[in-house]
Amino acid sequence: MNDVTIKQLNDELYTISKTITGPVLFDYVCWVLNESYARGIKKLYFAARDGYVLQKIAKQICEKYGLDIECRYLYCSRKALRMPTYHLIGDEAYDLLLMSGTSVTLRSLMERAELNENERRKVYAELDFYFDKEKEELSKLQLYTISKKIRESITYRGFIDQKSRQAYEPAMGYFIQEGLLDGNIIAIVDSGWTGSIQRSLRQLLESSGKHVNLIGFYFGMYVPPKEKADGEYLCWYFDHKSPKRYKILFNNNVLECMLSAPHGMTLNYKADGARGWEPVLNDNHHTNMLRLIETQINAILEYVNDSLSKANSIRFNAANTSSKARKLLQRVMVHPTRSEAEAIGTFAFCDDITEFYQRPLADESQITALKNYMILPRIIRKLLRKKKKYEINELFWVYGTISFLPAYKRWWYRLNVYIWEWLRYTLK
C-alpha cells in the first residue's frame, strides 16, 4: 500500500471507529461494569486479545465514576490455554486438535500440536503420509479420513502428552501469579462465540485441586455452554436463544477486527527470573497494520472520553443499548459502503488457533468467489459433498466482499446470503 492509500484507509477507519465501534463497545463495557457492580465483583480479567481495548474503556469508566473494580489484562489465547490441558481432558483434546476449519492442511493440523519437522516426519512415517503433500489443502472428506488415522497414532498421542505436560507448569505459574486462584469468583470479559476460553481456563485451574467459580461476560454466544461446570455465561448482544436475525445480521469476524490489539497472539508462557512468569507473544503485525490498529484504538478511546465528559451516570437499560448497537452494527456489517469495506476488510484474519495463514477480511479479489454463495450452487454442494470433493474457500465477510460489486448487483447477492443463513439457522 502506498502512503495515499494508507491515509485514506486510516481516515475511513477513524470515522468508523468514532461513530460505530466506539459507541457499541462503550455500551457493552458499561453493561459489563453494571452487571459486575450488581454482583459484587471486584476484579475483572479482560482476555487477550479481544479484551485489549475493552479493558482500556473499562479503566476509564471506573476512574471517572470511582468504581471499586480492578480491571486486569490477561494474556491468553485458545492455543495457549489448550496445550497445557490436553493431557487432562482425554479424547476432547483430539476433538479440538483435529477440528475442521478454513484452509486446513496436514501441516496445519500438526502445527496445532506444535510438532516440529522431525516430529511430523515420525508421525507421517507411522501413518504412511507423504511429507511433500503436507501443505495441500484438505477437503472435509479428506480431513475426516486423515483425522481418524491421526487420532489413533501412538506417535502423535505421545507427542501431545509430552508437550502438554511441558506447557502445564508455565501456564499454571502465570495464572496463579495473576491471582486467578486467590478469590472465590473469577470473572472474565471477552468477545465470546463458543465459550471455549472459559472452558479451557476452568479445566486448567481445577487441575490444581481447587474448585473455581467462573463467570464470563460476553458480547455474544452462538452456542450454549458445553456443561454446567464451566460456570456462568452472561451475554449482551445475543446468545443461542436470541432471535435468528440477531445472528444472521452479525459477523463475529468483523467484530474481532474491531477489537484488534497492537500485539501478537499469546503462544505460551515462560519463566522470567525476578518477574516470575510472562507470556510469549507471536510477532505477526506489519507496520501498516499496526498503524491501522492504533488509529482504531485511538478513535474508540476518543469517543469514550467525549462520552464520559458529558455523562453523569453509567446506569442504563441494557436492552435499549444493545438495540442501538444492533442498528449501528447491522448497517456496517451487512450494508457497508465500499470505502468502509476497504477499511475494515484490510485487517488480516485467520480462524485457526495457529494463525498459520493470514487473509484480508474482504477485498476486491474475492468477488469471483461470490458465485458460490448463490442459493442454487449451495444446494448442489450440499447434495454432492458426500460423493466427491466439492470445496470452496469460505469468505470471512461475505457482505464486505459484496460491497465491491456495482450497486445494482449488491441487493441480489445480499438476498441470497440472507436466505441461506435464515435456512441454516432454521434447520439447525
N, C-alpha and C positions, 0 to 999 in steps of 0.2 A: 504494500500500500504506500502511495506517495503522501507527502505532508498535507496536501489539499484534501485528499480523501479522508485521512485520519482526523483532520479538523472537522470536516463535515459530519463524520460519524460521532465524534466527541460532542459536537453541538446538539445533534439529534438525541443522543443518549442522555445528555444533561437534561433536555426538555422532558423526555420520558420519565427519567428518574425523579425529577422535581414535581411533576404533575400527576404521575400514576404510581410508580413504585414507592415513592416516599409516603404518600397518603395511605396506601394499602398496608405497608409494613408498620407504619406508626400505629395504626388502629389495631393491627394484630398484636403488637407488643403491649399496647395498653390493655388489651384483653388478657394477655398472659399475666401482667402485673396485678390487675384487678382480681383475677382468679387466685393468684398466689397469696395476695394480701388477705382475701376472704378465708383461705385455708390455713393461714398462719405460717406459710412457708417463708423462711428467712434466707434461703440460698437457692439460686438458680444456676444450673450449668448449661451454657449455650454450646451446643455440639458443633464442632468444626465440620465442614467449612461454612455450611449454610447459616450457622449461628453468628458469624463474624459481625456483620452489620447489625443484626438483631441485638447483640449484646451492647454495641455502642449506643443504639437507640435507647435500650433499657437503662443504661447507666445515666444517660442524660435526663430521662424522665425521673428516675429515683433521686437524682441530685436536685432537680427542680422542686419536687414535692416532699423531699425529706423522707422518702420511703426507706424503711429499715430492711431492705432486701439486697443481699450481696449477689452481684451478677458476675459470674466467672466464665471464662472461656475454656472449654475442654477440647484438647487436641485428640481427635479420634476420626475413624472412618470405618466403613464396613470391613475393609481389608485388615486394618489394624486391630479391630475388635474380634474378628472371626478367627484369625490364625491361632491365637492363644486358647481358643475354646474348642478347636476341632477334636482334640484328644479327650474332651469331656462329654461330647454330645452324640457319640455313636454315629449311626447312619445319616443323621441330619447333616453331618459335616459334608458328606458326599453329595447330598441333595443340593447344598449351597455351592460346592466347588464345581459341580457339573451341570448347573442350570443353564437354560437357554439364554440367548441374548442377541444383540446385533453384531454382525461380523465376527462370529465365533470361529476360531481355528483350533487345531490341536495344540499349537503353540500357546494360544491364549489360555486354554484350559490348564496347561502346565504352569503358566505364569501365575495363575490364581493360587497355585500351591507353592509358588516361589522356587520352582525347580530350575537349577542351572543347566547348562548344556549337557554336562556329563551325566547328571541325574536323569535328564529327559531321555538321553540315549539308552540308559539302562531300562527305563520303563518301556520304551519303544521296542527294545530287543526282546523283552519278555512277551510283548503283545503282538509281535510281527508287524509293527507300524514302520513306515519309511520316514526317516528323518527329513529327507528333502521335500516331503509333502506336508510338513507341519504348519506351513503358513497358508495353506489353501483353505478358503472359506468353506465351512461345512453347512450343508442343508440341515433342516430339522431332523430328517430321517437319518442322515449320516451321524449327526450329533447323538441321537438316541442310541444308535448301534455302537458307536465308539465309547460313549459314556458307560454303557453296560459292561464293556470289556475293562475299561479303566477301573471301574468300581471294584472289580474282582482281582485286580492286580496286587499281588503280595508286595512287590517292589514299591509301587505307588503308595499303598497304605503305610508301609514302613517309613517312607519319607515324610508323609503327612504327620504321623505320630511324632516323629523326631523333631520336625520343625515347629510343631505346635507346642511341644513341651519346652523347647528352647525359647519360644516367644512368651511363654507364660509369666515367668518371673519379672522381666522388664515391664510388661503390661500391668501386672498387679502392683508392682512397685510404683508406677506412675499414678495409678488411680488411688492407691492408698495415700500417696503423697499429696494428691489434690483434695483429700478429705472425703472421698466417696463412702468410706465406711465409718465416718465419725458420728453421724446422726441417725435418726430413725427414718427420715424421709429423704429420698434422692429425687430431686426434680430436674428434669432436663427439658430443654427447648430446642426444637428442630423443625425442619420443613415437614417431614412425615413420609407419607405414601404407603409404606408397608409395615412399619414398626420394627424392622429388623435390628436397628441400632439398639433400641431399648431391650429387645430380647437377648441379644448378644451380651450386652452390658450386665443384665441380670444373671445370665448363665456364668459369666466370668466372676462376678462379685460373690455369688453364692457358693462358689467353689472354695471360698475362704472358710466356710462353715457358718457364716453369719447370714441370717435371713435379711433380705433387703426389701424395702418398700419403695417401689419406683412409681413416679408419676411423670407422664410425658405430656408436654404442651405442644400441639402440632397445628400447622397451618391446615393440613388436610390428610385424610387417610382413605385409601381406596378399599382396603380390606379390613375385616375385624381382627382384633388381637388373636394371635395363634393359641394362647392359653392364658387362663386367669392368673397364673403365677407370674406372668411378665409384668403385672402391675396395671395401673390405670392409664388410659389413653384419652386425653381431652382434645377435641378438635374444634377449630374456629370456623373455617371456610366451608368444609364439608367432611362427612365421614361416610362409611359404607352404607348407611341407611338414608343418606340425603337424596333428594330428587335427582334423577338421571341427568337432567340438563346441567346441574352444577358441575358434573364431571365431564360431560360431553363438550361443554364450552370452556374447558380449562386445559392448560398444558403445563404439567409439572416441570418439564424440561426448561420452559421459558422462565418459570419462577426461580428455578435453581440458578439460572444465569443471572437473574436479577439479584440473587443473594451471593454472587461471586465474592470470594475473599482474595486478597493480594498475596496469597502464599499457596504452595502446592499441597497435595493430599498428604495426610499422615500415613506413613508407610509402616512404622513400628515404633518401638521405644528403646532407649539405651541409657546406660549409667553415665553420669556426667560429674564425677568427682564430688566436690563440695555441694553442688547444686542438686544432687540426688539423681532423679530420673527426668529425661526430657524426650520430646517427640522427635522422630526422624522424618523430615518432610521431603517430598518429591519436588524438585525444581523444574517445573514444566511450563512456566509462563514466559512468553516472549515480551519484549519491551513494549510493543504496540498494544498487546493485550492488557498488560499492567496499566498502561495509561487509560485505557477504556474503563477498567475496573475502578481505578482511582477516581475518574470522573463520575462514575455512577455512585460510588460511596459518598463522595463529597456533596453531590446534589441531593441525595437522600437525607444526609445529615443537615444540610441547609434547610430543607423542608421541616425537619424535626425542630430545629432551632426557631424557625419562624412560628411554628405552631405553638411551641411552649411559651414563646414570648406573649402570645395572645390568650392562652388558655388559663382558666382558673382552677380546673379540676380535670382529672383523667377518668372520672366515673361516667359511664355511658351505657347505653343499651347495646350489647354485643350483637344482637340480631340486626339492628339498624346499621351498624358499621360494616358488618360482613356483607350486607345488601349493597351498601355503597361501593365496597371493594369489588363486588361482582360486576357492577356496571362498568367500572374502570378496566378491570382485567379482561372481561369478555370482549370489550371493544378492541383492546390492543392485541389480545391473543387470537381472536377469530377474524377480526376485520382490520388488521394493521395496514397502514399506508405503506407504500413501497419504501419510503425513507425509514420508517420505523422498523420494517422487516430487515432492511440492510443493516441498521444499527444493532438491533438485538441479535440478528442472525449471524453477525460477525463472531460472536462468542464461540470458542471451541468447546465441543461437548463429546462426552463418552459415557455410555451407560453401563460399562463393565467396571468391576471393582479394581481392576489393574490399571485402567486408563491407558491401555496398550495402543490405542489409536485415538486420534482427535479429528473430529469433522466439524465444519461450520454448522451451527444450528439450522440455518437456512440460507440459501443463496441461489442465484440465477441458474447455476449449473445443474440444479436439482429438478428443474422444470420437466425434463424428459421422463422423470420417474412418476410424475403426476398421473400419467395414463393408467398406472397400476392401481390408482385409488378410485377409479370409476366402479360403480356397483357391479356391472357385468364381469369385468376381469376378476374382481374379488370373489364372486360366486364361483367362477371357473376354478380359481386357485383352491378354493375351499373344497371343491369336489375332487380335484386331481392331486391334492398334496400327498395323499397316502399311496398314490400309484406311481408317481415319478417325482424327480427333483424339479420343483417349480417354485423358486425362491426369488424374492426381490429384496433390495436394500430398503429397509424401513426409513422413512424420513422422521427426523426428530421433531419438526414443527411444520406440519403439512400446510396449515393456514398461512404460515410465513412464506413458504415457497409459492403458494397460490398468488400472493401479493405481487410477485414478479411478472405475472401474466397481464395482458391488456385488460383494462377494466371490464369490458363487456364479457369476458370469459370467466371472471372470478366467481360470479354467483353460482354458475353451474357446477364448478368444482367444489365449492363450499357445500352446496346442497348434497352432492354425492357423499362427501366425507361425513356430513352431519347424519344423513340417513343410515349409513353403515354403522357409525358409532351408536346411534339410537338402537339399531337392531342388536348390536353386540351386547349392550348393557341389558336390553330387554330379554334376550335369550340366554343370558349367562346363568 
